[in-house]
Amino acid sequence: MAEIINLRQVRKAQKRKQADATASANRAKFGQTKAERNAQTAETQRAARLLDGAKREHD
C-alpha cells in the first residue's frame, strides 16, 4: 500500500526549497550586508574629507 502524504505540506516544502534557492542566489549576486555597505560608504566619505582638507586654495 502507498504511503499517504499531505499535499499541502508537500507544496509548502517545495515552496520553501525554492525560496531558499532564490535567497542563496541573491546572496551570491549582491554579496554585501547592510553593515558592510555602511562601513564602505563611511570610509569613502572619510577619505574624501581627508583629501579635501589637504587641498591648497588658489586665489
N, C-alpha and C positions, 0 to 999 in steps of 0.2 A: 504494500500500500504506500502511496506517495506521502511525503511529509506535508503537512498543512502549513501554509505561510500566510502572513497578513500582508496583503498587497500594499496597504497604506504605509506600513513600516518599511517595506522594500523600496517604495518610491521615495520616501523621506531619506533613506540611507543613500540612494543613488544621487539625490539632490545634494546632500551633504558632501559626498565624494566629489561631485562636480564643482561645488563651491570651493572646496579645499584645493582642487587643482587650479582653479582660476586665481585664487588668492596666492598660491605659490608662484604662478607665472607672473602676477603683478609685482610680487616682492622681488623677483629676479629682474623684472623690467625696470622698475622705478628705484629700487635699491636703498634709498636713504630713509632713515627715520626722521621724524619731525625735529627731534633734538639735534641730530647731525646737521640738518639743513639750517637750523637756527644758529648753531655754532659756526658753521661755514659763513653764513651771512654776517655774523658779528665780527669774525676775523677779517673778512673783506672790508667791512666798514672801518675797522680799526686801522688797517693798513692804508686805506685811503686818507684817513685823518692824519696819520703819521706823515704820509707823503706830502699832503697839502701844508702841513706845518713846517716842512723843511724847504718849501719853495721860496725863492727870492722874489721880492716885489720889484717891478720895473716902474720907474717914474716917467 
